[in-house]
């Protein structure tokens, strides 16, 4: 399935982003959505001038919420930075080895890493 947006750009790429089916609005539905945006006085569609005058959240939030709250709002989320991050590698293991470690459940790859570290410690020169 292939559709185009109002500029004529192909939306085929959007369909490949997710393995699930992506249902795009029809031209009529898209027109209704665009009309709703245009008629919303509280949240109009941004113009090039709006984007040019936009400020970073880090510049605006402290004045609105105070420094302490702004810092919490701007705090990065996700995994903390580690000194020695793990590296993604591809390794070929026998079927019985993979079956065994996978049978251990969640965290089986970490267990493989631990076993390899034990081996390194025992065979260090």
PyMOL commands that set and color helices and strands:
alter all, ss='L'
color gray80, all
select helices_A, chain A and resi 12-17+27-38+48-53+57-65+67-74+95-103+108-122
alter helices_A, ss='H'
color red, helices_A
deselect
rebuild
show_as cartoon
